[in-house]
Amino acid sequence: LPITGPFNAPFNGESSMNSYMMRYAELLLIHAEATLGSQSGSTTDANALKSYNAVRKRAGLSEKASISFNDIFKERRAELACEGDYYFDLGRLPFAQAKAILEAQNRGDKENEKHITISATNLLLPYPADDLIKNPKLKEVAPYTFK
């Protein structure tokens, strides 16, 4: 597909240019999560609640007086259901938790159930070929020493 130029009727105006659109609701949930600061505990921080409840209010849901990481995670899944972000959100969870969620999903059809088995290597994405050409050392495993 062409990257730029006039409207391309055969491709319905599509192009090869990738452009990520971040919705305001996603930004509000990122803010609430950043204010919470961890995957454990909860917060009653006014700024976090203002961001979180703004998303719920727009959706016609009741406000909450306290939120946890799980509240934000579930709200992201509901709010961004068609955005394709959930798989990447799972990557932010502890492996055992992400594995349990993925393996519990029925990936079959209306007649046959189908479940997948996950291993740690299933969730790794390969390095892009262009990046490996630029830096072949990406595949080397090097221990990090933080001081």
N, C-alpha and C positions, 0 to 999 in steps of 0.2 A: 504494500500500500504506500502511496505517496505520503511524505511527512508534511509538506506544506503545499500551498497553491490554491487554486479556485475550488469551489465545491465539486466533489467528485461523485457524480450521479451513480455510476455503476457500484460504488462502494457505500452509497447512502451517506456520504460525507465523512466516513470513517477515515482515519489515517494511522500511520505506524507510530505516531508520537504518543508515548505514555504520559498521562497526566493524572496525578493523584489528587482527588478532591477530598479535603477533610471537612466534614460537617461540623457546625457549631456545637451540636450535641456531643460529638466525640471529644471536642476540645474541653467542654465542661466536665465530662467524665474523667478525662486525663487529669484535669486540675484537682478534682475531688480525690482521685487516687494518689496524686503527688502529695497532697496535703495529708492524707492518711499516712503515707510514708512506708507502709509495710504490708505484708499479707496476713498479719495477725493483729488481733485487737480491733477496736472500733474507735470512732471519733464523734465528738459532738461539736467539733470546730465549726464556727458560724460560716466561714468562707467555703469549706468543703460542702456543708449542707446546702448552702445557697446554690452552688453549682449543680450538685446532685439533684436537688429538688426542682430546679428549673427544668431539667429534662423530664422529670416525672410529671410536673405540672402541665407542660406542653402536651404530654401524652394522656392527660386527664386522670392521672393517678394521685393518690393521697401523698402528702409529704411525710418524711420520716424525721425523727428527732435525733437519731443516731445511725451511723452507717459503718459497715465493715467492708473488707476487701471483697467478700462473697457477694454482698449487696451490689457493689459497683460492677463486679464481674458479670452478674446476672443481668444487670441493667444494660451493660454493653452488649450482651448477647441479644437482648430483646430490641434495643434501639438500633443496633447496626446489623440486624438480621440479614439483610440483602447486600451488605457491603463487602462480604468475603473476608472479614477480619477475624472471625471466631477461631479458625485454625491457628492463626498466629498468636491469638490470645492464649490458646492452650499451651503454646510453647513457653509461656511465662509462668506456668504452673509447675509445681514439683512433678517429676516424671511419672511417679506412681499415680498421681491424681489425674494427669492428662491421659495416661494409659487406660485407667478405669473408665473415664468418660468416653474415649474413642471405642473401646472394646464393647461397651454397653449399647452403642448405637446399632440399630437395625438398618443395614445397608442393602437389604433385599428389596423385593417387590411385594405386591399384595398377596401373592401366593406362597412365596418362600422367604423365610428369614435368612439373613446372611450377616455374620459377624466377622470382624477382622481380628487378627492377633498382632499386637504391636511389640516391637523391640526398640531399643534405643536407636539403632541405625535406621529404622523406618522413618524416623522423624528428622533425620539430617538431610538438608538440601545440599546438592553438590555445588562445588565452587563453579562460578561461571567460567567458561572456557577462555574468554577474553582476559579475565583477571589472572588465571593460571599462566597465560602466555606472558603477561606483564610481570608476574611474580611467581615463579615455579616453587618458591619456598613456602607458599601457603599451605601445601600438603605436609610439610615437616611438622612434627609434634615437638614443640619446644616448651620446656617448663618455664613458668614465669616466676620471677623473684620480686616480690613487692617489698619495698623498704620504706 
